[in-house]
Amino acid sequence: MIIAGIIILCYVVLMLSFVFGFDKVSSFNFSNMKRTTSFSVIIPFRNEVERLPKLLDSIHRLNYPSENIEFIFVDDESSDNSVQLITQYLSGYDVRFSIIENVRTSNSPKKDAIQQAIQQATHEWIITTDADCILPKNWLQCYNAYIQKEDVIMIAGPVKYDVENTFLETLQQVEFHTLQGVTIGSFGIKKPMMCNGANLAYTKTAFFAVHGFEDNNSIASGDDVFLFEKMYQLDTEKVHFLKSKAAIVTTTPEKTWKGFIEQRVRWASKSSHYRNSFTKLVGVLVALGNLTIVISFVFTIFQIFPLPFFLILFLTKVAADVLVHLKYNQFFIKKKKLPRYIISGFVYPFISIFIVILTLFSGYTWKDRQFMK
């Protein structure tokens, strides 16, 4: 019982540090500055014909001069009509775009796609996003204003989930938005850990200075976090988080339990390759926190732990998670639904430990391809 209590106490202290850090990151309210930054927006895709229309519509609605943007779509062996859809939709508007075919050179198709697109990009600032995303109208205006204000080489942007309120989607939203809160909080305490490739900007010069994805392209995923670690090591003062409502990119959660599990196994499989010792420490403590809840629940069922003790552990952990989640939601979304936190807080530790076990013994499927750990 003492060990369980110590683990949860450490977990709570960690989460509270992220809550504190979240407020330390200044919110950015952009003004209509002179649009001097040109962007190459890179979008890898594979069989996304059902999700592309929302992205393409948001591209059409972007409030930024077309002469200052180029969109590079990288087709990763799509067998559907994604290429035709992009061509037909964007050809009708004043949008500079190209579609190139991915050339596989490593075990990571997405990294290959981004690397190839960067080599062809004509602008210094690169922004990556995904085919299942929706871009906000003033997305590039916000980035442009921030780049003019700050001396940066990489900017991590916010991402949110758009859900239909099914249990699975709600579970993912609670988890993902908590993770986003942790991400921002880590920047605030000067221990940044991660970013999201659905909304990530960096200079081409810095990308080549750290040799791109070299040394980690044997890992299928991680096109964002491994590059982020190298950029941060290059210059700790020039990697920032863009805490702005105008910059938030919307994406969608997995629709099936199978897809959800596969995605989480993919995310977890790269954790052993992190270089940042603080990131590893956080990962271990989070895993221990979830494992403590699972074991304590089992011990309570068998009357080894008293029920009040388990409830204290569980509610304390949930309270810490809720604080981080609410920080993110209150700033970016303005929605509060307390029951979802309680339900997700109970279910998620069991799912998390199950995913950890799967990660130890199996590979995963991504875009209809099999990958080993």
Beta strands, then each sheet from edge to edge (+ up, - down):
strand 1: 39-45
strand 2: 69-75
strand 3: 97-101
strand 4: 125-128
strand 5: 154-156
strand 6: 159-161
strand 7: 200-203
strand 8: 239-241
strand 9: 249-251
strand 10: 364-366
strand 11: 369-371
sheet 1: 3+ 2+ 1+ 4+ 7- 5+ 8+
sheet 2: 6+ 9+
sheet 3: 10+ 11-
end
